[in-house]
Amino acid sequence: MSALVSVVIPVYNSWSYISDCVDSVLAQTYQHFEIILIDDGSTDRSLDILTSYQKNDKVTLLQIENSGQSVARNLGVEHARGKYLIFIDSDDCWYKNALEVTVSLAEKMQLDMILFDGESFIDDKITDELTKARLKEYLTRVYKSDTYVRNAPKGVFTGLQYLNYQLDNYKFIASPVLYLYKLECFQNIRFVPGIIHEDNAFTMELLIKNSRIMAMQECLYRRRIRQNSVMTTPKTIKNINGLVGVLNRMAEVFSVTKDANIKKSIIRLMDMMLSTCSHFIKQIDVEVD
């Protein structure tokens, strides 16, 4: 029997995009999956659209008061029944073969985690030409064509080996929507609640488990660049607080880790997070001036 995949989709005020997202999952060439939708206290029409999908027996809808993406994702993990788990953001979508490619390789190679590439595209629902031009400039200036391209060596690595490869190349792609992982191997790992940029700590914790992983050189994910998202919104103290929360979590993991090599990698990653924090602070200074 084919392996069940749990697809976790946190949703907050995404009524314009959520159908594109869910439909891209339902259209997968690999069909043994469950979809766990978590409405994070949406105030627009998102819940109405999500409710319409409940007629599909693959779909489970959960509702919570607005608590942030971390809490919504954690709830999805707790309800997951699959051998594998994968996240997708409510304004993004997959290529039709995303699950087939990842699951078949994970099963064949007995992988605990498989990473893949993504591409960015400008919100195709925008009609305002000024907004479209601004996002195009943002995509060109900030999110290059290879932002979500790993260029990793072929083969199977331990998580720590792959983390160090990323650190050596100054490109730590932490986004949790760009990998599939075996749930039983990382059962107790959760996102830090109440902050943004939480994916940095979560992905680090997965990798330092030293399980069998592989990074595919194949694009399976389409990330929408739109206005008012975490990516395109100007940086504020909220971003700084998020990174401080990430650093605190990394420090906690460091404190309970006995392996010296893992400790060294955590320190290197914390240094990278501090550099990002400094960069954000400078952006805020410019805005204040």
Backbone as JSON, one array per atom type, in Angstrom:
{
  "sequence": "MSALVSVVIPVYNSWSYISDCVDSVLAQTYQHFEIILIDDGSTDRSLDILTSYQKNDKVTLLQIENSGQSVARNLGVEHARGKYLIFIDSDDCWYKNALEVTVSLAEKMQLDMILFDGESFIDDKITDELTKARLKEYLTRVYKSDTYVRNAPKGVFTGLQYLNYQLDNYKFIASPVLYLYKLECFQNIRFVPGIIHEDNAFTMELLIKNSRIMAMQECLYRRRIRQNSVMTTPKTIKNINGLVGVLNRMAEVFSVTKDANIKKSIIRLMDMMLSTCSHFIKQIDVEVD",
  "N": [[0.84, -1.2, 0.0], [0.5, 2.26, -0.78], [2.28, 5.04, 0.67], [0.81, 7.17, 3.09], [0.4, 10.66, 2.92], [0.47, 13.56, 4.85], [-0.83, 16.67, 4.32], [-0.34, 19.85, 5.31], [-1.99, 22.88, 5.74], [-1.92, 26.05, 6.74], [-4.17, 28.76, 7.2], [-4.87, 32.15, 6.77], [-6.85, 34.77, 6.14], [-6.86, 34.43, 3.25], [-8.53, 34.36, 1.04], [-8.51, 35.0, -1.67], [-6.66, 33.35, -2.79], [-6.69, 30.75, -1.79], [-8.18, 28.71, -3.02], [-6.72, 28.17, -5.37], [-4.47, 27.08, -4.19], [-5.39, 24.76, -2.68], [-6.62, 23.34, -4.74], [-4.41, 22.74, -6.32], [-3.21, 20.82, -4.79], [-5.17, 18.81, -4.67], [-5.11, 18.05, -7.3], [-2.89, 16.47, -7.66], [-0.67, 14.01, -9.04], [-0.03, 11.89, -7.47], [-2.09, 10.35, -5.22], [-2.58, 9.47, -2.62], [-3.19, 10.95, 0.01], [-3.88, 13.17, 2.79], [-5.54, 16.22, 3.51], [-4.99, 18.78, 5.72], [-6.57, 21.47, 6.76], [-6.16, 24.51, 8.4], [-7.91, 27.02, 9.73], [-6.92, 30.08, 10.74], [-8.41, 31.92, 12.4], [-9.53, 33.63, 10.4], [-10.75, 36.7, 8.97], [-11.9, 37.36, 6.63], [-13.37, 36.0, 3.64], [-12.32, 33.5, 3.73], [-12.91, 31.22, 5.37], [-15.44, 30.4, 4.47], [-14.8, 29.48, 1.93], [-13.01, 27.42, 2.56], [-14.72, 25.72, 3.97], [-16.28, 24.74, 1.92], [-14.72, 22.77, 0.83], [-14.94, 20.62, 2.47], [-16.59, 18.61, 1.69], [-15.07, 16.83, 0.36], [-13.57, 13.79, 1.05], [-10.9, 13.65, 1.67], [-10.22, 15.86, 3.03], [-9.73, 17.67, 6.03], [-10.98, 20.08, 8.21], [-9.9, 22.45, 10.48], [-10.47, 24.82, 13.08], [-9.27, 27.74, 14.66], [-8.83, 30.42, 17.07], [-7.3, 33.48, 16.03], [-3.93, 32.93, 16.06], [-1.49, 32.87, 14.91], [0.89, 31.69, 12.44], [2.68, 29.69, 13.31], [1.4, 28.36, 15.47], [-0.84, 27.39, 14.14], [0.35, 25.64, 12.25], [1.57, 23.83, 14.02], [-0.7, 22.66, 15.18], [-1.7, 21.35, 12.96], [0.34, 19.45, 12.57], [-0.03, 17.9, 14.86], [-2.44, 16.66, 14.32], [-1.88, 15.12, 12.16], [-1.87, 12.1, 10.26], [-0.29, 10.75, 8.55], [2.47, 8.9, 7.0], [4.37, 10.53, 5.98], [4.94, 14.08, 6.13], [4.04, 17.27, 4.88], [4.24, 20.75, 4.21], [2.29, 23.46, 2.88], [1.94, 26.8, 1.85], [-0.9, 28.97, 2.05], [-1.24, 30.74, -0.06], [0.23, 29.82, -2.11], [1.28, 27.3, -4.56], [1.53, 23.94, -5.98], [3.48, 22.06, -8.38], [2.06, 19.53, -10.49], [3.22, 17.03, -10.07], [4.46, 17.03, -7.62], [4.08, 15.59, -5.13], [4.27, 12.95, -6.04], [6.89, 12.72, -7.04], [8.5, 13.33, -4.76], [7.63, 11.51, -2.75], [8.01, 9.0, -3.95], [10.79, 8.93, -4.28], [11.62, 9.22, -1.64], [10.66, 6.84, -0.54], [11.99, 4.91, -2.08], [14.72, 5.44, -1.51], [14.75, 5.28, 1.18], [14.48, 7.59, 2.83], [14.5, 10.1, 5.39], [13.93, 12.68, 5.14], [13.27, 14.89, 2.47], [14.38, 17.36, 0.35], [13.47, 20.05, -1.84], [13.39, 22.27, -4.72], [12.13, 25.64, -5.29], [10.19, 28.16, -7.04], [9.66, 31.66, -7.61], [6.82, 33.74, -8.25], [5.07, 36.57, -9.56], [2.14, 37.81, -8.1], [-0.6, 36.75, -9.81], [-3.14, 37.72, -9.74], [-3.28, 40.39, -9.42], [-4.37, 43.5, -10.58], [-3.76, 46.13, -10.6], [-1.48, 48.2, -12.07], [0.65, 49.69, -11.01], [1.15, 48.51, -8.53], [1.83, 45.97, -9.42], [4.18, 46.54, -10.83], [5.79, 47.41, -8.72], [6.03, 45.06, -7.2], [7.32, 43.48, -9.06], [9.76, 44.77, -9.24], [10.62, 44.32, -6.65], [10.84, 41.53, -6.67], [12.93, 41.22, -8.47], [14.99, 42.59, -7.19], [15.22, 41.54, -4.56], [14.33, 38.78, -4.34], [15.94, 36.66, -6.07], [16.33, 34.7, -9.12], [17.38, 32.33, -8.28], [16.78, 32.08, -5.6], [15.37, 30.12, -4.16], [16.7, 27.86, -4.95], [18.73, 25.16, -4.44], [21.1, 23.9, -5.36], [22.51, 21.69, -4.43], [24.85, 19.01, -3.75], [24.49, 15.77, -5.29], [23.13, 12.79, -3.8], [22.91, 10.95, -0.67], [22.74, 12.42, 2.51], [23.64, 13.03, 5.97], [21.59, 14.94, 8.19], [23.11, 16.89, 9.53], [25.43, 17.05, 7.98], [24.33, 18.15, 5.66], [23.33, 20.58, 6.63], [25.74, 21.86, 7.31], [26.85, 22.03, 4.78], [25.14, 23.94, 3.63], [25.7, 26.14, 5.3], [28.4, 26.53, 4.72], [28.16, 27.51, 2.19], [26.82, 29.82, 2.51], [24.01, 29.9, 2.36], [21.28, 29.26, 3.69], [18.43, 27.69, 3.35], [15.54, 27.86, 4.82], [12.84, 27.51, 4.6], [9.88, 25.81, 5.42], [8.1, 24.84, 3.59], [9.41, 23.69, 1.57], [10.22, 21.06, 1.74], [9.71, 17.55, 2.39], [8.96, 15.37, 5.05], [9.58, 12.48, 7.14], [7.24, 11.63, 9.47], [7.43, 10.19, 11.93], [10.08, 10.34, 12.61], [10.58, 12.87, 13.53], [8.86, 13.54, 15.54], [8.44, 15.09, 17.88], [9.19, 17.69, 17.35], [8.48, 21.11, 17.07], [7.12, 24.27, 15.88], [8.24, 27.45, 17.05], [5.96, 29.22, 18.91], [4.05, 32.25, 18.27], [5.83, 34.0, 16.97], [7.48, 35.45, 14.05], [9.51, 34.25, 11.3], [10.01, 31.82, 12.33], [10.56, 29.46, 11.07], [13.27, 29.11, 10.74], [14.41, 28.08, 13.14], [12.93, 25.72, 13.39], [13.57, 24.22, 11.06], [16.31, 23.92, 11.45], [16.28, 22.26, 13.73], [15.19, 19.92, 12.68], [17.23, 19.16, 10.88], [19.53, 18.72, 12.51], [19.0, 16.35, 13.67], [20.26, 14.43, 12.36], [19.36, 12.57, 10.45], [18.59, 10.54, 7.5], [18.87, 12.31, 4.59], [18.03, 13.96, 1.48], [18.7, 16.29, -1.1], [16.87, 17.42, -3.7], [17.4, 18.35, -7.11], [15.26, 19.77, -8.34], [12.46, 21.69, -9.31], [9.53, 22.09, -7.6], [7.7, 23.66, -6.37], [5.69, 26.61, -6.24], [5.99, 29.85, -5.36], [4.1, 32.56, -4.4], [4.55, 35.98, -4.97], [3.33, 38.61, -3.37], [1.51, 41.57, -2.36], [1.52, 42.84, 1.02], [2.39, 40.55, 2.35], [4.43, 38.5, 4.58], [6.94, 38.46, 3.46], [7.07, 40.67, 1.68], [6.31, 42.9, 3.1], [7.51, 45.87, 4.67], [10.32, 45.75, 6.92], [9.98, 45.5, 10.46], [9.98, 46.09, 14.05], [8.78, 43.77, 14.82], [9.87, 41.82, 13.17], [12.48, 41.79, 14.18], [11.99, 40.93, 16.8], [11.05, 38.39, 16.19], [13.34, 37.1, 15.15], [14.94, 37.21, 17.42], [13.5, 35.49, 19.05], [13.91, 33.14, 17.61], [16.69, 32.87, 17.91], [16.78, 32.49, 20.67], [15.51, 29.99, 20.86], [17.33, 28.4, 19.43], [19.5, 28.65, 21.13], [18.52, 27.29, 23.35], [18.36, 24.68, 22.33], [21.06, 24.27, 21.8], [22.02, 24.24, 24.42], [21.16, 21.8, 25.48], [22.36, 19.99, 23.92], [24.8, 17.51, 23.4], [26.67, 16.72, 21.55], [29.59, 17.85, 20.15], [30.11, 18.63, 17.5], [27.59, 19.22, 16.49], [26.95, 21.35, 18.15], [28.82, 23.25, 17.24], [27.82, 23.75, 14.68], [25.32, 24.83, 15.26], [26.11, 27.22, 16.5], [27.32, 28.49, 14.32], [25.07, 28.87, 12.71], [23.54, 30.51, 14.35], [25.12, 32.77, 14.31], [24.74, 33.53, 11.67], [22.01, 34.18, 11.81], [22.17, 36.4, 13.49], [23.48, 38.19, 11.83], [21.5, 38.57, 9.9], [19.57, 39.74, 11.5], [20.88, 42.14, 12.15], [20.95, 43.28, 9.63], [18.2, 43.7, 9.18], [17.7, 45.57, 11.2], [19.15, 47.78, 10.27], [17.63, 48.36, 8.01], [15.27, 49.22, 9.21], [16.23, 51.5, 10.52], [16.8, 53.15, 8.34], [14.21, 53.62, 7.38], [13.14, 55.0, 9.55], [14.74, 57.29, 9.55]],
  "CA": [[0.0, 0.0, 0.0], [1.3, 3.48, -0.88], [2.42, 5.79, 1.92], [-0.08, 8.3, 3.27], [1.06, 11.94, 3.14], [-0.35, 14.6, 5.47], [-0.56, 17.99, 3.76], [-0.8, 20.83, 6.3], [-2.15, 24.2, 5.13], [-2.46, 27.09, 7.62], [-4.86, 29.77, 6.38], [-5.33, 33.38, 7.4], [-7.26, 35.81, 5.19], [-6.29, 34.09, 1.94], [-9.66, 33.94, 0.21], [-8.21, 35.19, -3.1], [-5.66, 32.4, -3.27], [-6.76, 29.43, -1.18], [-8.68, 27.71, -3.98], [-5.59, 27.79, -6.21], [-3.6, 26.25, -3.38], [-6.0, 23.45, -2.4], [-6.84, 22.64, -6.02], [-3.13, 22.2, -6.8], [-2.97, 19.6, -4.02], [-6.15, 17.81, -5.11], [-4.78, 17.65, -8.68], [-1.62, 15.74, -7.68], [-0.65, 12.69, -9.68], [-0.01, 10.96, -6.33], [-3.38, 10.66, -4.61], [-2.78, 8.94, -1.26], [-2.87, 12.02, 0.94], [-4.93, 13.88, 3.52], [-5.29, 17.65, 3.61], [-5.41, 19.36, 7.0], [-6.72, 22.92, 6.65], [-6.33, 25.17, 9.69], [-8.28, 28.42, 9.62], [-6.33, 30.78, 11.87], [-9.22, 33.08, 12.75], [-9.68, 34.55, 9.26], [-11.85, 37.66, 9.05], [-12.44, 37.57, 5.28], [-14.22, 34.91, 3.18], [-11.54, 32.26, 3.66], [-13.58, 30.1, 6.02], [-16.5, 29.94, 3.58], [-14.18, 28.7, 0.85], [-12.48, 26.2, 3.17], [-15.86, 24.86, 4.3], [-16.77, 24.09, 0.69], [-13.87, 21.61, 0.53], [-15.19, 19.54, 3.43], [-17.3, 17.51, 1.04], [-14.04, 15.89, -0.09], [-13.19, 12.98, 2.23], [-9.47, 13.81, 1.95], [-10.02, 17.15, 3.68], [-10.14, 17.94, 7.41], [-10.92, 21.51, 8.5], [-9.8, 22.82, 11.89], [-10.61, 26.26, 13.3], [-8.74, 28.29, 15.91], [-8.74, 31.87, 17.13], [-6.05, 33.92, 15.42], [-2.8, 32.66, 16.95], [-0.25, 32.91, 14.15], [1.18, 30.54, 11.58], [3.35, 28.63, 14.07], [0.4, 27.6, 16.22], [-1.66, 26.68, 13.15], [1.13, 24.51, 11.73], [1.73, 22.85, 15.09], [-1.96, 21.94, 15.29], [-1.74, 20.44, 11.82], [1.26, 18.33, 12.85], [-0.63, 17.06, 15.9], [-3.56, 15.91, 13.75], [-1.43, 14.37, 10.99], [-1.89, 10.64, 10.37], [0.51, 10.2, 7.47], [3.87, 8.49, 7.18], [5.13, 11.72, 5.64], [4.25, 15.35, 6.32], [4.53, 18.34, 4.02], [3.5, 22.0, 4.36], [2.17, 24.38, 1.75], [1.32, 28.05, 2.27], [-2.24, 29.09, 1.46], [-1.23, 31.57, -1.27], [1.15, 29.2, -3.06], [0.76, 26.09, -5.21], [2.49, 22.91, -6.37], [3.38, 21.39, -9.68], [1.2, 18.35, -10.33], [3.96, 15.83, -9.7], [5.24, 17.3, -6.41], [4.02, 14.47, -4.18], [4.74, 11.7, -6.67], [8.35, 12.75, -7.12], [9.12, 13.3, -3.44], [7.3, 10.29, -2.02], [8.64, 7.84, -4.6], [12.22, 8.94, -3.98], [11.77, 8.97, -0.21], [10.43, 5.42, -0.32], [13.05, 4.15, -2.75], [16.01, 5.66, -0.86], [14.55, 5.19, 2.64], [14.86, 8.9, 3.34], [13.71, 10.69, 6.47], [13.61, 14.05, 4.74], [13.68, 15.18, 1.11], [14.25, 18.79, 0.07], [13.33, 20.35, -3.26], [13.51, 23.69, -5.06], [10.92, 26.4, -5.59], [10.34, 29.35, -7.86], [8.78, 32.75, -7.22], [6.09, 34.39, -9.34], [4.31, 37.73, -9.14], [0.72, 37.56, -7.94], [-1.29, 36.88, -11.1], [-4.48, 38.26, -9.53], [-3.17, 41.84, -9.3], [-4.74, 44.25, -11.78], [-3.17, 47.46, -10.5], [-0.18, 48.16, -12.73], [1.67, 50.24, -10.13], [1.47, 47.45, -7.56], [2.51, 44.91, -10.17], [5.54, 47.01, -11.12], [6.52, 47.43, -7.46], [6.36, 43.68, -6.85], [8.31, 43.0, -10.03], [11.04, 45.33, -8.81], [10.98, 43.6, -5.42], [11.26, 40.18, -7.06], [14.23, 41.34, -9.13], [15.99, 43.11, -6.26], [15.35, 40.73, -3.33], [14.18, 37.35, -4.6], [16.55, 36.33, -7.35], [15.81, 33.49, -9.74], [17.89, 31.14, -7.58], [16.56, 32.23, -4.16], [14.93, 28.84, -3.61], [17.42, 26.8, -5.65], [19.75, 24.73, -3.49], [22.36, 23.51, -6.01], [23.19, 20.77, -3.52], [25.41, 17.79, -4.38], [23.61, 14.6, -5.31], [23.46, 11.76, -2.84], [22.25, 10.95, 0.63], [23.54, 13.03, 3.55], [23.01, 13.21, 7.27], [21.1, 16.3, 8.3], [24.19, 17.77, 9.94], [26.27, 17.26, 6.81], [23.66, 19.06, 4.75], [23.31, 21.89, 7.27], [27.08, 22.45, 7.16], [27.01, 22.39, 3.36], [24.46, 25.21, 3.44], [26.43, 27.19, 5.99], [29.63, 26.77, 3.97], [27.81, 28.24, 0.97], [26.07, 31.02, 2.92], [22.65, 29.83, 1.81], [20.45, 28.42, 4.53], [17.04, 27.78, 2.92], [14.84, 27.29, 5.97], [11.4, 27.45, 4.36], [9.35, 24.46, 5.64], [7.26, 24.38, 2.47], [10.3, 23.16, 0.54], [10.67, 19.7, 2.02], [8.8, 16.54, 2.92], [9.71, 14.6, 6.04], [8.93, 11.33, 7.77], [6.7, 12.18, 10.7], [7.87, 9.48, 13.13], [11.48, 10.7, 12.93], [10.67, 14.22, 14.1], [7.54, 13.62, 16.16], [8.33, 16.07, 18.96], [9.68, 19.0, 16.94], [7.39, 22.04, 16.8], [7.48, 25.66, 15.62], [8.15, 28.37, 18.18], [4.72, 29.98, 18.72], [3.98, 33.67, 18.54], [6.86, 34.81, 16.31], [7.72, 35.19, 12.63], [10.84, 33.69, 11.01], [10.11, 30.62, 13.15], [11.01, 28.32, 10.27], [14.72, 28.92, 10.89], [14.68, 27.17, 14.26], [12.28, 24.44, 13.11], [14.36, 23.5, 10.06], [17.56, 23.54, 12.1], [16.05, 21.11, 14.61], [15.04, 18.73, 11.83], [18.51, 18.77, 10.29], [20.53, 18.24, 13.46], [18.64, 14.99, 14.09], [21.2, 13.54, 11.66], [18.67, 11.51, 9.72], [18.95, 10.41, 6.09], [18.18, 13.31, 3.77], [18.52, 14.2, 0.12], [18.21, 17.52, -1.7], [16.62, 17.23, -5.13], [17.61, 19.51, -7.98], [14.03, 19.83, -9.13], [11.53, 22.7, -8.82], [8.19, 21.51, -7.42], [6.89, 24.6, -5.59], [5.54, 27.96, -6.8], [5.75, 30.82, -4.27], [3.49, 33.79, -4.9], [5.01, 37.24, -4.44], [2.14, 39.47, -3.34], [1.6, 42.66, -1.39], [1.06, 42.6, 2.38], [2.85, 39.27, 2.9], [5.59, 38.65, 5.47], [8.13, 38.69, 2.65], [7.1, 41.96, 0.99], [6.04, 44.0, 4.03], [8.74, 46.45, 5.22], [10.74, 45.16, 8.18], [9.64, 46.25, 11.67], [10.47, 45.47, 15.29], [8.23, 42.42, 14.86], [10.87, 40.95, 12.56], [13.59, 41.66, 15.12], [11.51, 40.07, 17.89], [10.99, 37.03, 15.66], [14.7, 36.54, 15.1], [15.38, 37.01, 18.81], [12.85, 34.25, 19.47], [14.63, 32.05, 16.94], [17.98, 32.73, 18.58], [16.53, 31.88, 21.99], [15.25, 28.56, 20.68], [18.59, 27.78, 19.05], [20.31, 28.6, 22.34], [17.97, 26.21, 24.17], [18.79, 23.41, 21.73], [22.5, 24.21, 22.04], [22.28, 23.94, 25.84], [20.86, 20.4, 25.8], [23.08, 19.15, 22.97], [26.09, 17.04, 23.9], [27.56, 16.52, 20.42], [30.36, 19.07, 19.9], [29.97, 19.03, 16.11], [26.28, 19.86, 16.36], [27.07, 22.64, 18.82], [29.54, 24.15, 16.34], [26.92, 24.13, 13.58], [24.31, 25.72, 15.81], [26.75, 28.51, 16.69], [27.47, 29.09, 12.99], [23.75, 29.3, 12.25], [23.16, 31.65, 15.18], [25.88, 33.91, 13.78], [24.03, 33.94, 10.46], [20.77, 34.84, 12.23], [22.55, 37.71, 14.02], [23.76, 39.04, 10.66], [20.2, 38.91, 9.33], [18.97, 40.68, 12.45], [21.57, 43.41, 11.96], [20.48, 43.79, 8.33], [16.84, 44.2, 9.38], [17.79, 46.79, 12.02], [19.59, 48.86, 9.39], [16.48, 48.72, 7.18], [14.35, 50.0, 10.06], [16.88, 52.79, 10.72], [16.61, 53.92, 7.12], [12.81, 54.03, 7.34], [12.95, 56.01, 10.59], [15.37, 58.52, 9.07]],
  "C": [[0.88, 1.25, 0.0], [1.24, 4.26, 0.43], [1.46, 6.97, 1.95], [0.76, 9.56, 3.57], [0.06, 12.91, 3.77], [0.09, 15.96, 4.94], [-1.17, 19.03, 4.69], [-0.82, 22.22, 5.69], [-2.74, 25.18, 6.15], [-3.05, 28.21, 6.76], [-5.24, 30.97, 7.25], [-5.6, 34.43, 6.32], [-6.64, 35.61, 3.81], [-7.37, 33.74, 0.92], [-9.37, 34.07, -1.29], [-7.36, 34.07, -3.68], [-5.91, 30.95, -2.84], [-7.27, 28.37, -2.13], [-7.57, 27.23, -4.91], [-4.69, 26.8, -5.46], [-4.18, 24.84, -3.21], [-6.21, 22.66, -3.69], [-5.54, 22.05, -6.56], [-2.74, 20.95, -6.03], [-3.9, 18.49, -4.51], [-5.82, 17.27, -6.5], [-3.5, 16.83, -8.78], [-1.74, 14.38, -8.36], [-0.56, 11.57, -8.64], [-1.21, 11.31, -5.45], [-3.58, 10.13, -3.19], [-2.32, 9.98, -0.24], [-4.12, 12.48, 1.69], [-4.54, 15.35, 3.55], [-5.84, 18.14, 4.94], [-5.38, 20.88, 6.85], [-6.92, 23.5, 8.05], [-6.67, 26.63, 9.45], [-7.86, 29.14, 10.89], [-7.1, 32.06, 12.18], [-9.38, 34.09, 11.64], [-10.88, 35.46, 9.44], [-12.42, 37.99, 7.67], [-13.3, 36.36, 4.91], [-13.5, 33.56, 3.14], [-12.29, 31.06, 4.22], [-14.7, 29.55, 5.15], [-15.93, 29.06, 2.47], [-13.64, 27.38, 1.4], [-13.61, 25.21, 3.47], [-16.36, 24.11, 3.08], [-15.95, 22.86, 0.32], [-14.14, 20.42, 1.45], [-15.96, 18.38, 2.82], [-16.34, 16.46, 0.48], [-13.53, 15.12, 1.12], [-11.69, 13.02, 2.53], [-9.2, 15.01, 2.85], [-10.56, 17.16, 5.11], [-9.96, 19.42, 7.66], [-10.92, 21.73, 10.0], [-9.88, 24.34, 12.0], [-10.03, 26.65, 14.66], [-8.88, 29.8, 15.88], [-7.38, 32.28, 16.57], [-4.89, 33.82, 16.4], [-1.47, 32.68, 16.23], [0.03, 31.59, 13.45], [1.82, 29.38, 12.33], [2.35, 27.73, 14.78], [-0.46, 26.79, 15.26], [-0.91, 25.47, 12.59], [1.3, 23.42, 12.79], [0.46, 22.02, 15.27], [-2.11, 20.94, 14.15], [-0.86, 19.22, 12.02], [0.62, 17.36, 13.85], [-1.77, 16.2, 15.36], [-3.15, 15.03, 12.57], [-1.41, 12.86, 11.25], [-0.95, 9.97, 9.37], [1.88, 9.68, 7.89], [4.77, 9.69, 6.95], [4.27, 12.96, 5.88], [4.89, 16.4, 5.42], [3.64, 19.57, 4.23], [3.36, 22.69, 3.01], [1.47, 25.62, 2.26], [0.06, 28.3, 1.45], [-2.29, 29.97, 0.22], [-0.3, 31.01, -2.34], [0.52, 27.97, -3.71], [1.9, 25.16, -5.61], [2.4, 22.61, -7.86], [2.69, 20.05, -9.45], [1.93, 17.11, -9.83], [4.73, 15.97, -8.39], [5.25, 16.12, -5.44], [4.57, 13.18, -4.79], [6.26, 11.63, -6.68], [8.99, 12.59, -5.75], [8.87, 11.99, -2.72], [8.0, 9.08, -2.64], [10.13, 7.78, -4.29], [12.46, 8.66, -2.5], [11.62, 7.49, 0.11], [11.57, 4.58, -0.89], [14.37, 4.23, -2.0], [15.93, 5.58, 0.66], [15.01, 6.47, 3.33], [13.94, 9.32, 4.48], [13.25, 12.1, 6.11], [14.1, 14.26, 3.31], [13.36, 16.63, 0.8], [14.17, 19.01, -1.43], [13.36, 21.86, -3.47], [12.13, 24.32, -5.3], [11.24, 27.57, -6.49], [9.34, 30.4, -7.41], [8.07, 33.31, -8.44], [5.26, 35.54, -8.77], [2.83, 37.39, -9.14], [-0.03, 37.82, -9.24], [-2.71, 37.42, -10.96], [-4.48, 39.79, -9.4], [-3.5, 42.51, -10.62], [-4.13, 45.66, -11.78], [-1.74, 47.44, -11.03], [0.95, 48.7, -11.85], [2.12, 49.2, -9.11], [2.25, 46.33, -8.23], [3.97, 45.29, -10.46], [6.39, 47.0, -9.86], [6.93, 46.02, -7.04], [7.39, 43.09, -7.81], [9.69, 43.51, -9.66], [11.55, 44.63, -7.56], [11.51, 42.22, -5.75], [12.65, 40.2, -7.69], [15.33, 41.71, -8.14], [16.26, 42.16, -5.09], [15.32, 39.24, -3.62], [14.66, 37.02, -6.0], [15.98, 35.01, -7.88], [16.27, 32.22, -9.03], [17.68, 31.21, -6.07], [16.2, 30.9, -3.5], [15.53, 27.65, -4.37], [18.63, 26.41, -4.82], [21.11, 24.44, -4.13], [23.18, 22.57, -5.13], [23.77, 19.58, -4.28], [24.39, 16.66, -4.33], [24.06, 13.6, -4.26], [22.72, 11.93, -1.54], [23.23, 11.5, 1.68], [22.87, 12.83, 4.91], [22.53, 14.66, 7.31], [22.19, 17.28, 8.65], [25.13, 18.06, 8.77], [25.64, 18.27, 5.86], [23.59, 20.47, 5.34], [24.66, 22.59, 7.1], [27.37, 22.83, 5.71], [26.35, 23.75, 3.1], [25.22, 26.37, 4.08], [27.73, 27.54, 5.26], [29.37, 27.63, 2.74], [26.94, 29.47, 1.24], [24.65, 31.06, 2.35], [21.84, 28.82, 2.59], [18.98, 28.63, 4.12], [16.19, 27.07, 3.97], [13.37, 27.01, 5.69], [10.84, 26.04, 4.5], [8.44, 23.96, 4.54], [8.11, 23.73, 1.37], [10.93, 21.83, 0.92], [9.51, 18.85, 2.52], [9.59, 15.72, 3.92], [8.87, 13.48, 6.65], [8.52, 11.72, 9.19], [7.27, 11.5, 11.95], [9.28, 9.85, 13.55], [11.59, 12.02, 13.68], [9.39, 14.54, 14.88], [7.4, 14.77, 17.16], [8.8, 17.47, 18.6], [8.51, 19.89, 16.53], [7.96, 23.43, 16.5], [7.36, 26.47, 16.91], [6.9, 29.23, 17.97], [4.9, 31.47, 18.93], [5.01, 34.55, 17.89], [6.81, 34.57, 14.8], [9.18, 34.77, 12.47], [11.09, 32.4, 11.81], [10.64, 29.41, 12.4], [12.51, 28.07, 10.39], [15.07, 27.94, 12.0], [14.12, 25.78, 13.97], [13.13, 23.6, 12.15], [15.71, 23.07, 10.64], [17.37, 22.29, 12.96], [15.84, 19.82, 13.82], [16.41, 18.24, 11.36], [19.49, 18.2, 11.3], [20.16, 16.89, 14.06], [19.51, 13.95, 13.38], [20.54, 12.36, 10.98], [19.11, 11.5, 8.26], [18.16, 11.43, 5.27], [18.81, 13.4, 2.39], [17.9, 15.5, -0.38], [18.1, 17.31, -3.2], [16.93, 18.5, -5.9], [16.42, 19.61, -8.93], [13.07, 20.83, -8.48], [10.11, 22.11, -8.78], [7.2, 22.5, -6.81], [6.86, 25.96, -6.25], [5.13, 28.92, -5.69], [5.28, 32.15, -4.85], [4.07, 35.02, -4.19], [3.85, 38.23, -4.51], [2.34, 40.58, -2.3], [1.04, 42.21, -0.04], [1.4, 41.21, 2.92], [4.03, 39.53, 3.82], [6.83, 39.02, 4.67], [8.21, 40.12, 2.13], [6.82, 43.15, 1.9], [7.36, 44.54, 4.59], [9.05, 45.89, 6.61], [10.42, 46.09, 9.36], [10.26, 45.55, 12.88], [9.92, 44.04, 15.42], [9.2, 41.42, 14.24], [12.05, 40.72, 13.5], [13.19, 40.73, 16.26], [11.45, 38.61, 17.44], [12.36, 36.38, 15.64], [15.28, 36.33, 16.49], [14.77, 35.73, 19.36], [13.51, 33.03, 18.87], [15.96, 31.8, 17.63], [17.83, 32.11, 19.96], [16.29, 30.39, 21.87], [16.53, 27.82, 20.3], [19.51, 27.65, 20.27], [19.83, 27.49, 23.27], [18.43, 24.85, 23.65], [20.28, 23.21, 21.96], [22.78, 23.73, 23.47], [22.05, 22.48, 26.18], [21.58, 19.43, 24.85], [24.45, 18.77, 23.51], [27.13, 16.9, 22.79], [28.26, 17.84, 20.06], [30.21, 19.55, 18.46], [28.63, 19.72, 15.86], [26.31, 21.24, 17.0], [27.75, 23.67, 17.92], [28.64, 24.65, 15.21], [25.83, 25.07, 14.06], [24.88, 27.12, 16.0], [26.91, 29.23, 15.35], [26.13, 29.63, 12.48], [23.26, 30.51, 13.06], [23.88, 32.92, 14.71], [25.22, 34.45, 12.51], [22.74, 34.68, 10.8], [21.05, 36.24, 12.78], [22.85, 38.68, 12.88], [22.46, 39.49, 10.0], [19.49, 39.94, 10.2], [19.57, 42.07, 12.29], [21.11, 44.08, 10.66], [19.08, 44.39, 8.45], [16.85, 45.51, 10.17], [18.2, 47.98, 11.16], [18.45, 49.31, 8.48], [15.5, 49.58, 7.96], [14.92, 51.38, 10.3], [16.67, 53.71, 9.51], [15.19, 54.46, 7.04], [12.54, 55.13, 8.37], [13.54, 57.35, 10.17], [14.52, 59.21, 8.01]]
}
